[in-house]
Amino acid sequence: MPKNMTLQSDAGRSPVHPLGLMAVLGLDWLWGMIEIGGSLTGAGLVAILPLSLAIGALAALCVGAVQVWVAGDKPGTALAKACALGLLAALPFQVATTAVGAPLLVWSGIRHLRQARA
């Protein structure tokens, strides 16, 4: 290994870029407001499944794009992260996405703030 090369540790690095997490949380919370009201009607209950799948696909697309173009992940890695967060966003109501997304967002945000300050 050449002397001028340094090894970077990924030990403290968040697995998902904060921009992708903000997109997932934002989409899920926006859709959640409609979903809660819609779940009170018969038509809303029928529409929850296709709309949840659409929100999940849109969230996965956002995360995948951010991971490839902003975070610099390989396409396969970005696809895995996109599918995982897309599935979370597709779950009815915001509980799962908030429980997983908020701590990840705090973790990645702290990491990015430390890098910006250094």
C-alpha atoms as a printed R data frame, in Angstrom:
    type eleno elety resid chain resno       x      y      z
1   ATOM     1    CA   MET     A     1   0.000  0.000  0.000
2   ATOM     2    CA   PRO     A     2   1.432  3.429 -0.904
3   ATOM     3    CA   LYS     A     3   2.397  5.696  1.974
4   ATOM     4    CA   ASN     A     4   0.037  8.501  0.951
5   ATOM     5    CA   MET     A     5  -3.072  6.296  1.148
6   ATOM     6    CA   THR     A     6  -5.108  6.324  4.332
7   ATOM     7    CA   LEU     A     7  -7.746  3.894  5.433
8   ATOM     8    CA   GLN     A     8 -11.137  5.305  6.360
9   ATOM     9    CA   SER     A     9 -13.188  3.611  9.016
10  ATOM    10    CA   ASP     A    10 -16.901  3.120  8.449
11  ATOM    11    CA   ALA     A    11 -17.443  2.187 12.108
12  ATOM    12    CA   GLY     A    12 -19.378  5.350 12.990
13  ATOM    13    CA   ARG     A    13 -20.983  5.853  9.602
14  ATOM    14    CA   SER     A    14 -24.750  5.694  9.370
15  ATOM    15    CA   PRO     A    15 -25.981  3.062  6.915
16  ATOM    16    CA   VAL     A    16 -28.358  5.510  5.212
17  ATOM    17    CA   HIS     A    17 -27.796  9.106  4.089
18  ATOM    18    CA   PRO     A    18 -29.864 11.661  6.067
19  ATOM    19    CA   LEU     A    19 -31.495 13.003  2.894
20  ATOM    20    CA   GLY     A    20 -32.944  9.567  2.109
21  ATOM    21    CA   LEU     A    21 -34.209  9.188  5.667
22  ATOM    22    CA   MET     A    22 -35.852 12.613  5.570
23  ATOM    23    CA   ALA     A    23 -37.581 11.668  2.313
24  ATOM    24    CA   VAL     A    24 -38.922  8.419  3.788
25  ATOM    25    CA   LEU     A    25 -40.116 10.047  7.004
26  ATOM    26    CA   GLY     A    26 -41.669 12.975  5.146
27  ATOM    27    CA   LEU     A    27 -43.504 10.783  2.640
28  ATOM    28    CA   ASP     A    28 -44.735  8.451  5.357
29  ATOM    29    CA   TRP     A    29 -45.991 11.257  7.576
30  ATOM    30    CA   LEU     A    30 -47.689 13.087  4.704
31  ATOM    31    CA   TRP     A    31 -49.401  9.900  3.590
32  ATOM    32    CA   GLY     A    32 -50.164  8.972  7.205
33  ATOM    33    CA   MET     A    33 -52.378 12.004  7.676
34  ATOM    34    CA   ILE     A    34 -54.515 10.902  4.725
35  ATOM    35    CA   GLU     A    35 -54.351  7.267  5.781
36  ATOM    36    CA   ILE     A    36 -55.668  7.918  9.278
37  ATOM    37    CA   GLY     A    37 -58.672  9.811  7.955
38  ATOM    38    CA   GLY     A    38 -59.247  7.295  5.159
39  ATOM    39    CA   SER     A    39 -59.223  4.338  7.514
40  ATOM    40    CA   LEU     A    40 -62.502  5.580  8.966
41  ATOM    41    CA   THR     A    41 -64.389  4.967  5.715
42  ATOM    42    CA   GLY     A    42 -65.042  1.843  3.663
43  ATOM    43    CA   ALA     A    43 -63.535  3.318  0.503
44  ATOM    44    CA   GLY     A    44 -60.497  4.446  2.449
45  ATOM    45    CA   LEU     A    45 -59.898  0.949  3.798
46  ATOM    46    CA   VAL     A    46 -59.978 -0.454  0.260
47  ATOM    47    CA   ALA     A    47 -57.583  2.235 -0.981
48  ATOM    48    CA   ILE     A    48 -55.009  1.777  1.801
49  ATOM    49    CA   LEU     A    49 -53.273 -1.237  0.218
50  ATOM    50    CA   PRO     A    50 -52.586  0.188 -3.257
51  ATOM    51    CA   LEU     A    51 -51.687  3.605 -1.873
52  ATOM    52    CA   SER     A    52 -49.380  2.101  0.759
53  ATOM    53    CA   LEU     A    53 -47.601  0.151 -1.961
54  ATOM    54    CA   ALA     A    54 -47.265  3.315 -4.044
55  ATOM    55    CA   ILE     A    55 -45.798  5.275 -1.117
56  ATOM    56    CA   GLY     A    56 -43.411  2.402 -0.400
57  ATOM    57    CA   ALA     A    57 -42.247  2.334 -4.023
58  ATOM    58    CA   LEU     A    58 -41.802  6.118 -4.086
59  ATOM    59    CA   ALA     A    59 -39.844  6.035 -0.813
60  ATOM    60    CA   ALA     A    60 -37.648  3.208 -2.137
61  ATOM    61    CA   LEU     A    61 -36.985  5.186 -5.318
62  ATOM    62    CA   CYS     A    62 -35.986  8.251 -3.293
63  ATOM    63    CA   VAL     A    63 -33.678  6.292 -0.978
64  ATOM    64    CA   GLY     A    64 -32.092  4.404 -3.867
65  ATOM    65    CA   ALA     A    65 -31.389  7.596 -5.802
66  ATOM    66    CA   VAL     A    66 -29.911  9.347 -2.752
67  ATOM    67    CA   GLN     A    67 -27.763  6.358 -1.830
68  ATOM    68    CA   VAL     A    68 -26.303  6.021 -5.332
69  ATOM    69    CA   TRP     A    69 -25.922  9.667 -6.344
70  ATOM    70    CA   VAL     A    70 -25.339 11.427 -3.013
71  ATOM    71    CA   ALA     A    71 -23.927  8.808 -0.630
72  ATOM    72    CA   GLY     A    72 -21.932  7.014 -3.334
73  ATOM    73    CA   ASP     A    73 -23.137  3.486 -2.556
74  ATOM    74    CA   LYS     A    74 -22.860  0.689 -5.082
75  ATOM    75    CA   PRO     A    75 -26.188  0.007 -6.876
76  ATOM    76    CA   GLY     A    76 -26.714 -3.345 -5.131
77  ATOM    77    CA   THR     A    77 -26.148 -1.877 -1.694
78  ATOM    78    CA   ALA     A    78 -28.391  1.078 -2.476
79  ATOM    79    CA   LEU     A    79 -31.115 -1.281 -3.719
80  ATOM    80    CA   ALA     A    80 -31.032 -3.274 -0.468
81  ATOM    81    CA   LYS     A    81 -31.335 -0.113  1.633
82  ATOM    82    CA   ALA     A    82 -34.057  1.241 -0.652
83  ATOM    83    CA   CYS     A    83 -36.097 -1.970 -0.404
84  ATOM    84    CA   ALA     A    84 -35.812 -2.081  3.393
85  ATOM    85    CA   LEU     A    85 -36.904  1.528  3.887
86  ATOM    86    CA   GLY     A    86 -39.541  1.244  1.148
87  ATOM    87    CA   LEU     A    87 -41.084 -1.690  3.002
88  ATOM    88    CA   LEU     A    88 -41.118  0.336  6.213
89  ATOM    89    CA   ALA     A    89 -42.827  3.241  4.454
90  ATOM    90    CA   ALA     A    90 -45.389  0.875  2.915
91  ATOM    91    CA   LEU     A    91 -46.536 -0.392  6.311
92  ATOM    92    CA   PRO     A    92 -49.845  1.136  7.362
93  ATOM    93    CA   PHE     A    93 -49.526  4.058  9.753
94  ATOM    94    CA   GLN     A    94 -46.294  5.794 10.716
95  ATOM    95    CA   VAL     A    95 -45.243  3.840 13.794
96  ATOM    96    CA   ALA     A    96 -42.638  1.521 12.235
97  ATOM    97    CA   THR     A    97 -41.068  4.163 10.018
98  ATOM    98    CA   THR     A    98 -40.756  6.628 12.878
99  ATOM    99    CA   ALA     A    99 -39.364  4.021 15.267
100 ATOM   100    CA   VAL     A   100 -36.624  3.028 12.810
101 ATOM   101    CA   GLY     A   101 -36.162  6.205 10.781
102 ATOM   102    CA   ALA     A   102 -35.879  8.775 13.563
103 ATOM   103    CA   PRO     A   103 -32.942  7.126 15.395
104 ATOM   104    CA   LEU     A   104 -31.182  6.523 12.065
105 ATOM   105    CA   LEU     A   105 -31.727 10.164 11.110
106 ATOM   106    CA   VAL     A   106 -30.281 11.361 14.425
107 ATOM   107    CA   TRP     A   107 -27.293  9.032 14.009
108 ATOM   108    CA   SER     A   108 -26.568 10.125 10.435
109 ATOM   109    CA   GLY     A   109 -27.220 13.784 11.214
110 ATOM   110    CA   ILE     A   110 -24.742 13.785 14.089
111 ATOM   111    CA   ARG     A   111 -22.161 12.103 11.863
112 ATOM   112    CA   HIS     A   112 -22.640 14.705  9.096
113 ATOM   113    CA   LEU     A   113 -22.459 17.594 11.585
114 ATOM   114    CA   ARG     A   114 -19.182 16.242 12.970
115 ATOM   115    CA   GLN     A   115 -17.746 15.965  9.457
116 ATOM   116    CA   ALA     A   116 -18.854 19.499  8.566
117 ATOM   117    CA   ARG     A   117 -17.259 20.924 11.708
118 ATOM   118    CA   ALA     A   118 -13.926 19.126 11.148
